[in-house]
Amino acid sequence: MVSLYVFAISIIIGFLSSFICGAELKADLKKIYNNQVQKEFLASNVYLTFAHRLATRGVYHGFADFFFDSAEEERGHGKKLIDFYNVRDRELILQEIKIDDEIAKMEDLTTMIRKAQQLEQDVYDNLIELRQAAFEVKDYPTVHFIEKQMLEEQTTALKYINDLVRRIERNSGNSIVLLQMMDQDLRKKQVKKP
């Protein structure tokens, strides 16, 4: 009789712990999803800052347009994430998106491009984490959405910015000339952003 009682208690504990763990995993998914939305809008705001800085200096109009386009793309990603949750009647908590003073005052184009590379990598890494969290709670529509709508574009954008950084690093002795040539190509839209 005691062993039957212990057996019943262990089943109840197992059930409750799996329920609690499932709830914790879903809370983690929501937190990671919120974080992804924040990262997309942060990248958009940083790129707008870079675009404005470059456009007002009047030297790199091609890169200014590149960053304006990139800002709009990241904003679109953030909106896509919000729309996906809205359709599923899930709630997001949007926080303030603040750009630190170092970024707001950034002047050097090469530093801006490297910061963009870091932002794109952060967005990509969080997408991978988000996809994994959705898979763990068996939220397969979110897994599919992240894979088909977000990761494909993000992988292409990350490769593009990594290629830009590699070009700059390979030509570090002539980086100013290279940046001016790349800027002219961007103005002519010969360097296509994926």
N, C-alpha and C positions, 0 to 999 in steps of 0.2 A: 504494500500500500504506500509506503514512504517513497519507494522508487518510482511509482506511478506519479506521485505528487511532484517529485523532483523532475521527472521527465516533462510533466505539464508545465511547470515553472520555466524550465529551460526552453521549451518551445515558445512560450509567451515572451520571454526575454529576447530570444532570437528574432521573433517577429517585430517586437518593439525596436530593437536595435537596428534592424534593417530598415524599418520605417524612418527612424531618426536619421540614419546614415543617408537614406534617400533624400530626405528633406534637406540635410546639410549639403549634399551634392547639388541639388537644385538651387539652393541659395548661392553656392559657389558659382554655378553657371550664370545666374543672374548678375552676380558681382563682376564676373569676367566679361559678360555681354555689355554691362554698363561701362566698364573700363574700355572696351573696344570703341564704343560710341565716342567716349571722351578723347581717345587717341586720334580718331579720325578728325574730329573737330579741332583738336589742338594742332594737328598737322596742317589743316586748312588755314588756321589763324597764323601759324608760323610762316607758311608760304605767302600769305597775303602781306605779312610784314616784310618779308624778303623782296617781294615784287614791288611794293611801294618804295622801299629803300633804293632798289636798283633803278626804278623808273624816275625817281626824283633826282638821282645823281646824273642821269642822262648818258651814262657810258654803256651800259649793258641792257639795251631795250629788248633784245632777243631773250635773254635770261629773265627779264622782268615778265615778259609774256609767258615764258615757260612756267614761272612760279605762279602767275595769275591762273593759268590753266590747271596747274597742279592743285592749287587751293580749291578751285571749283570741283575738281575730281574728288578730292578728299571730302569736301562738303557733301557731294553726291553720295559717297559711300556711307557717311554718317546718316544721311536721310534714308538711304536704303535699309540700313539696320533698324532705324526707328519705325519705318513703314512695315517691316517684317514683324516686329513686335506688336505694332498697332493692330494689324490684321488678326493676330492671334490673341488679342485682348490681354496682352501682358504689359506690365507696368515697368517703366524705366525711371530712374532718378537722375536727371541731368544736373551736373554740378557746374560751378563756375569754371571757365576755361581761361587760365591766366598764363601769359607768356612772361617768362622771367626777363629781367632787365638786360642780361647778357645777350639774349636773342634779340630783344627789341633794339639794341644799339649796335648789332653786328653790321660791320661794314665790308668785310672781305668776302668776295664771291666764292673763293675756294672753301672758306670756312662755312659759308652758307650751304654749299653743295654737300660738304661732309656732314653737316647737321641734318640736311634732308635725307642723306643716306641712313643716318642713325634713326631718324623718325620712321622711315620706311621699314627698317629692320624691326623696330619696336612694334609697329602695326602688324607686320607679318608674324612675329613671334606670338603676339597676343591672339591672332587669328588661329594659329595652330593650337594654342592652349584652349581657346574657345571651342574649337572643333572637337578636341579631346574631351572636354567637360560635357559637351552635348552628347557625345557618343556614350559616355559613362552612365548618363541618366536615361539613355535610350530615346533621346529627343532627335529622332532621325530627320524630321523636316529641317531642323536647325543645322544638322550635320550637312545635309544636302545643300542648303542655302549657302553656308559658309564655303563649301567646296566649289560649287558652281558659280556663285555670284561674286564671291569676295576673293578667295585664294588665287583663282586664275589671274584676275586683274592685278592683285598685289604682287604675285610672283613676277609678272612682266614688268611692273613698275620698279620693283627692287632690282631686277637685272639691269634695267635701263640706268638707274642711278649708280649702281655698282660699276657699270661700264664707263660712265662719265668720270667717276673718281679714278678708275684705273687709267683712263686716258690722261688725266691731269697728273697723276703720279708718275707715269712713264715719261712725261715731258716736263718734269718739274723745273728743268733749267730754262725752258721757254714757256712757262705756264701763262704768262701774260699774253703772249702772242697766240697761244693755243686758245685761251679763253675768248680773245677777240675774234678769232676765226670761228669758234663754236657759236659765239653770239651772232655773227653774221649769218651762219647757217640756220640758226633758230629764227632769225628775222625773215629769212627766205622760206622758212618751213621745210628746209631740206633735211634737217635733223628732226625726224618725226618722233613724237612722244607716243608710246604705245597706248 
